[in-house]
Amino acid sequence: MSFCNYKEEIVDNNNDNICDIALYKHLGHGLPVVTSLSDLIRELRLIFESDTVNIELVHYVMRSYKSNPIDWKKYAKFDRYRYTRNLIDSGNGKYNLMALCWGEGHGSAIHDHANSHCFMKMLQGSLQEIRFAWPEVEGEELKEIGRKQLRLNDVCYINGKNVHL
């Protein structure tokens, strides 16, 4: 499976008009309508049927879904000691759609998404993501390259080129 080139200025920006126009031109037809979690799952499965996946289109459908607790609350399983990973859809065996549930004060270890792509959508609350660059020299410390505050319905993306927590 290959992925279309990722353009940070389009994907990491929640400016609907830029992304929508670029995708409309690329696809040559109307964009998918996503009004429920079921719609989101359907569209992701269609996108991932192909051997080439358009990152901007995945970002668009993730952003198009507006959080509705009625859709996802059955997947929201919390643990008071750590965050949880709850499978929503195993998506053609090509992706996993998961509800990650964080309690106040929970965090993750610094990690990467080697040879994979990760989209995050904030369904409730807020979360601060901190990104780091891989060390250029062995033994060198990680260098922080950015922070992003995710709020309700925000979407962000990371791949194997960076690490984050």
N, C-alpha and C positions, 0 to 999 in steps of 0.2 A: 504494500500500500504506500502510495506517495501522497504528499501534501502540497497544495499550491503554495507559492511563496507567501510568507507572512509579512505584512506591512504594518509595522508598529503604529505608524501615525493613523491608520484606519482602525485597526483592531483594538488598540489600547485606549482609544478615545470613545467616550460614550455619546459622541455627536451623531445622532441618528441620520441626519441628512447626508453626511459624507459617505458613510458606510452604505446606506440604501442606494444612493446614486451609483456608486462604484459597482455594487453587486448587480444592480439592474442592468447596467451596461455589459457586465461580464456574462450574466446568465441569458440575456436577451429576452426575458419574459418577466412576468410578475414575481414578486417575492412571496415566500410562504407566509400564510397567516397562522399565528400561534396564539391561541386564546386559553389553552389549558395545558396541564402537564401531559395529558394524553396526546395532544397535538404536538408538543415538544418531542416526545418519544417517537411519534410517527415520523416527524421530519428528520430527526437524527438518524433513524434507521434508514430512511431513503438516502440521505447524504452519504452514509457509510456503506451503502451497497456498492458503490464504485471503488475502484482501486486507487483513484485519485480523489482526495478530499480537499475541498475549498475551505481553508481556515476562516476566511471572512464570512462565509455562509454559515458555518457553525456558530461563529460569534453572533451573527445576526439573529439566528433562531433562538440562541440562549438569551440574548437581550430582549427579544420580542415577547418571551414568556414573562408575564407580570405575576409576581408571587401571589399565590392564593393558598393560605394554610389548609383550606378544605382539600386541595389537591395533594399536598405533601405531608400533612401531619401524621398520617399512618406510618411514614418512613422515619419520622423524627424520634429516634431513641437516644436518650441522654444517659450519661454516666457522670456521677458527681466528681469523679477523680480525674477523668481524662476525656478528650474528644472521642467521638464515635464515628465510624464509617458504615453507612447503611445503604445497601444496594437497592436502587430503584429499578434499573434496567440493565441487562448485560449486553444489549445492543449488538446483535448479529455476531457476537464474539469479537467485535472490533473495537469496542469501547465499553466503559462502565459508567453509567450515570448513577451517582451516589449522593446521598444527603449526609454531609459531614456536620455533626452537631457539637458545638463548642459551648461550654459553660463559661461564665465569667472567670477570668484568670487562667483559663486553659491555654496551652500553646502546643506547638509541634517542634520537633527537632529540625534543625536546618537540613533540608533534603532537596534532591533534584528529581526530575522526571525523565531520566535517561531514556533516549530513543522513544519518547512518547510526548504527547501534548496534553496539557491540563488547562481546562477552562473552569473557572469558579464563578458562581452566581450567588449573590447574597439574597437569601430568601426572607431573612428576618434579622434585625439587629445590625451590627457593624463589626468589622474585622480589620486589623491592620496587617498588611502583608509587607514583609521586609525582604528585599532582593539583594543577592550577593553575586559578584563575579567569581568565576573559578580562579584560583591562584595561577599566576603565570609561571611561577617557579615552585618546585616541590618544597614543602616546608613553610611556604609563605602563608600568612593568615588570609582569610576571606576578606574582601573589601565590599562594604555596603555600597550599592549603586542606586538604591532608591527605596522609597516607602510609598505605599498607597493605602488610603483609607477606603475600604469597601463599605458602601451603605446599601440600603434596600434596593434591589433590582440591578445593582452594578454588576458588571461582568469583567473579569480579567483573564489573562492568558499567560502561560509560561510553557517553555519547552526545555529540552535538555541542555540548552546553552548556558543557563543560569541556575542558581539554587535559590531557595527561599524558605521562609518560615512564616 
